[in-house]
Amino acid sequence: MPVLDEERALPALFVVIAALDPQPAEVIAVDGGSSDASPALLKSSGWRVITTSRGRAIQINAGVAAARTEMVCVLHADTVPPHDMIAVIQTQLADRDLALAGFTPLIRGPDKIRWFTTFHNWIKTWYAPLITRPHLFFQGVRLLFGDHAMFFRRSQYLAVGGCDPGTPVMEEADLCIKLARLGKIRLVPRWIETSDRRIAAWGPLKANWIYFKVGIMWAFGARARLERHYPHIR
């Protein structure tokens, strides 16, 4: 779990992770230099905690390298998994032809579900590879993103070099393309709830425009400028 300034999300997530059935073999939180109460909260959680420099790709790489299990799921702190997440992952990765998969995000806030952006996120897994990597689209590859709680085998992740530490945003799309060389990419038809905090801050139209714009910039190589167009929201 990559963490950066997540003091508001962590207490509820501790409760959700403790209720998973079956329980995960381990939970690794990788803090990227939080300036809020996140380090203190993580210290009290009982989870394994690693500290790295800031950057989701850097943090995810450190967490996967430290993992003691072959099956790994990258869960964002603002995302709430279903209670049987571990069983779903085990069932999916029993398919040896599968290289990477993720859940279907349901974007919601305290008082509403963001159905328009939820639909956009779903259809984006289809149109993103069609626009940016059509040769992979016609091979059946779908592009998944961080709020999908992507999961994979640790050995395959390490074999392809993991996430690109030089990519500040869209590191998970890069990972999909790398792992597509080893097997199928699948979107599992199971909801996973993720926060609407970016939509609440930007508004629905602006948020979806930013998601689209950042994806196009990534596809055409403007990666150094991505973080400026995808600001930190907590």
PyMOL commands that set and color helices and strands:
alter all, ss='L'
color gray80, all
select helices_A, chain A and resi 10-18+38-45+56-66+85-93+115-132+134-137+146-148+154-159+171-179+197-202+204-219+223-229
alter helices_A, ss='H'
color red, helices_A
select strands_A, chain A and resi 2-3+28-31+48-51+71-73+79-80+98-108+151-153+184-195
alter strands_A, ss='S'
color yellow, strands_A
deselect
rebuild
show_as cartoon
